[in-house]
Amino acid sequence: MGASATRQVQVPVDQVQLGVVIPAALHALGWGFHQTSPTSYQASAKIGWLSWGENIMIDFSYPGWLQITSRCAFPLQLVDWGKNNKNIDNLLGQLPFPSQG
């Protein structure tokens, strides 16, 4: 299994609001994405100098909480050079409210 990072953060908005701001944030980052359920999205970051790309899963099924997992797309990539945590930071930075996690 490839390198990954997961973070759970408390958010001050409800699931309906998250359903609006998350796609806007993913679009702003230029990540391809699709909705996998009413309370989850899957996105992909492009290939870059430090990675073969990442798959990002965003779940907000538990009210008041957001879980983000970034995983290297290439399953044999064991070192992510901090890219997965950077993806999570970038996504959280695009959200229009402070998060606590």
Short mmCIF file of the C-alpha atoms (twelve columns), coordinates in Angstrom:
data_MODEL
# 
_entry.id   MODEL 
# 
loop_
_atom_site.group_PDB 
_atom_site.id 
_atom_site.type_symbol 
_atom_site.label_atom_id 
_atom_site.label_alt_id 
_atom_site.label_comp_id 
_atom_site.label_asym_id 
_atom_site.label_seq_id 
_atom_site.Cartn_x 
_atom_site.Cartn_y 
_atom_site.Cartn_z 
_atom_site.pdbx_PDB_model_num 
ATOM 1   C CA . MET A 1   0.000   0.000  0.000   1 
ATOM 2   C CA . GLY A 2   1.310   3.457  -0.912  1 
ATOM 3   C CA . ALA A 3   2.029   6.370  1.375   1 
ATOM 4   C CA . SER A 4   -0.954  8.275  2.746   1 
ATOM 5   C CA . ALA A 5   -2.105  10.850 5.292   1 
ATOM 6   C CA . THR A 6   -5.463  11.224 7.035   1 
ATOM 7   C CA . ARG A 7   -6.735  14.116 9.086   1 
ATOM 8   C CA . GLN A 8   -10.003 14.674 10.938  1 
ATOM 9   C CA . VAL A 9   -10.946 18.271 11.631  1 
ATOM 10  C CA . GLN A 10  -13.838 19.861 13.433  1 
ATOM 11  C CA . VAL A 11  -15.697 22.375 11.269  1 
ATOM 12  C CA . PRO A 12  -18.124 25.127 12.316  1 
ATOM 13  C CA . VAL A 13  -20.639 24.477 9.520   1 
ATOM 14  C CA . ASP A 14  -23.257 21.871 8.736   1 
ATOM 15  C CA . GLN A 15  -23.248 19.185 6.067   1 
ATOM 16  C CA . VAL A 16  -25.320 21.249 3.636   1 
ATOM 17  C CA . GLN A 17  -22.776 24.073 3.725   1 
ATOM 18  C CA . LEU A 18  -19.908 21.587 3.330   1 
ATOM 19  C CA . GLY A 19  -21.662 20.199 0.267   1 
ATOM 20  C CA . VAL A 20  -21.360 23.673 -1.263  1 
ATOM 21  C CA . VAL A 21  -17.881 24.790 -0.171  1 
ATOM 22  C CA . ILE A 22  -16.009 21.522 -0.776  1 
ATOM 23  C CA . PRO A 23  -16.646 21.339 -4.540  1 
ATOM 24  C CA . ALA A 24  -15.745 25.031 -4.833  1 
ATOM 25  C CA . ALA A 25  -12.465 24.389 -2.995  1 
ATOM 26  C CA . LEU A 26  -11.645 21.348 -5.147  1 
ATOM 27  C CA . HIS A 27  -12.362 23.347 -8.297  1 
ATOM 28  C CA . ALA A 28  -10.128 26.220 -7.062  1 
ATOM 29  C CA . LEU A 29  -7.290  23.735 -6.542  1 
ATOM 30  C CA . GLY A 30  -7.699  22.421 -10.083 1 
ATOM 31  C CA . TRP A 31  -8.274  18.872 -8.900  1 
ATOM 32  C CA . GLY A 32  -10.538 16.536 -10.825 1 
ATOM 33  C CA . PHE A 33  -13.328 15.319 -8.561  1 
ATOM 34  C CA . HIS A 34  -16.698 13.635 -8.333  1 
ATOM 35  C CA . GLN A 35  -19.283 13.170 -5.629  1 
ATOM 36  C CA . THR A 36  -19.392 9.583  -4.373  1 
ATOM 37  C CA . SER A 37  -22.299 10.046 -1.927  1 
ATOM 38  C CA . PRO A 38  -24.302 12.978 -0.553  1 
ATOM 39  C CA . THR A 39  -21.583 13.458 2.077   1 
ATOM 40  C CA . SER A 40  -18.363 12.485 0.307   1 
ATOM 41  C CA . TYR A 41  -16.165 13.417 -2.615  1 
ATOM 42  C CA . GLN A 42  -13.213 11.792 -4.308  1 
ATOM 43  C CA . ALA A 43  -10.602 13.984 -5.975  1 
ATOM 44  C CA . SER A 44  -7.290  13.483 -7.715  1 
ATOM 45  C CA . ALA A 45  -4.213  15.675 -7.737  1 
ATOM 46  C CA . LYS A 46  -2.050  15.733 -10.824 1 
ATOM 47  C CA . ILE A 47  1.307   14.096 -11.354 1 
ATOM 48  C CA . GLY A 48  4.173   16.348 -10.306 1 
ATOM 49  C CA . TRP A 49  7.904   16.347 -9.673  1 
ATOM 50  C CA . LEU A 50  7.512   14.673 -6.296  1 
ATOM 51  C CA . SER A 51  4.748   12.162 -6.984  1 
ATOM 52  C CA . TRP A 52  2.720   10.129 -9.455  1 
ATOM 53  C CA . GLY A 53  -0.395  11.947 -8.266  1 
ATOM 54  C CA . GLU A 54  -2.655  11.423 -5.292  1 
ATOM 55  C CA . ASN A 55  -6.222  10.332 -4.657  1 
ATOM 56  C CA . ILE A 56  -8.012  12.432 -2.062  1 
ATOM 57  C CA . MET A 57  -11.119 11.241 -0.236  1 
ATOM 58  C CA . ILE A 58  -13.258 13.788 1.614   1 
ATOM 59  C CA . ASP A 59  -15.969 12.575 3.970   1 
ATOM 60  C CA . PHE A 60  -18.328 14.757 6.010   1 
ATOM 61  C CA . SER A 61  -20.936 12.188 7.008   1 
ATOM 62  C CA . TYR A 62  -20.462 12.877 10.724  1 
ATOM 63  C CA . PRO A 63  -21.977 16.312 11.543  1 
ATOM 64  C CA . GLY A 64  -19.387 18.917 12.533  1 
ATOM 65  C CA . TRP A 65  -16.441 16.837 11.306  1 
ATOM 66  C CA . LEU A 66  -14.511 16.546 8.079   1 
ATOM 67  C CA . GLN A 67  -12.172 13.640 7.299   1 
ATOM 68  C CA . ILE A 68  -9.641  14.004 4.504   1 
ATOM 69  C CA . THR A 69  -7.394  11.194 3.277   1 
ATOM 70  C CA . SER A 70  -4.728  11.734 0.646   1 
ATOM 71  C CA . ARG A 71  -3.103  8.604  -0.779  1 
ATOM 72  C CA . CYS A 72  -0.425  8.219  -3.429  1 
ATOM 73  C CA . ALA A 73  -1.973  7.054  -6.700  1 
ATOM 74  C CA . PHE A 74  0.950   4.730  -7.421  1 
ATOM 75  C CA . PRO A 75  0.452   1.888  -4.912  1 
ATOM 76  C CA . LEU A 76  4.158   1.063  -4.602  1 
ATOM 77  C CA . GLN A 77  5.192   4.625  -3.749  1 
ATOM 78  C CA . LEU A 78  6.345   4.331  -0.131  1 
ATOM 79  C CA . VAL A 79  7.615   7.894  0.388   1 
ATOM 80  C CA . ASP A 80  5.389   10.871 -0.355  1 
ATOM 81  C CA . TRP A 81  7.880   13.678 0.446   1 
ATOM 82  C CA . GLY A 82  5.143   15.383 2.491   1 
ATOM 83  C CA . LYS A 83  2.843   15.684 -0.520  1 
ATOM 84  C CA . ASN A 84  -0.162  13.997 1.114   1 
ATOM 85  C CA . ASN A 85  -0.102  16.309 4.129   1 
ATOM 86  C CA . LYS A 86  0.392   19.262 1.768   1 
ATOM 87  C CA . ASN A 87  -2.736  18.217 -0.167  1 
ATOM 88  C CA . ILE A 88  -4.744  18.213 3.059   1 
ATOM 89  C CA . ASP A 89  -3.315  21.610 4.058   1 
ATOM 90  C CA . ASN A 90  -4.122  23.019 0.604   1 
ATOM 91  C CA . LEU A 91  -7.715  21.798 0.747   1 
ATOM 92  C CA . LEU A 92  -8.263  23.129 4.261   1 
ATOM 93  C CA . GLY A 93  -6.717  26.436 3.208   1 
ATOM 94  C CA . GLN A 94  -9.334  26.812 0.469   1 
ATOM 95  C CA . LEU A 95  -12.266 26.422 2.858   1 
ATOM 96  C CA . PRO A 96  -13.832 29.747 3.932   1 
ATOM 97  C CA . PHE A 97  -13.796 29.031 7.650   1 
ATOM 98  C CA . PRO A 98  -11.272 28.069 10.320  1 
ATOM 99  C CA . SER A 99  -10.958 24.379 11.085  1 
ATOM 100 C CA . GLN A 100 -9.818  22.787 14.309  1 
ATOM 101 C CA . GLY A 101 -8.089  19.460 14.209  1 
# 
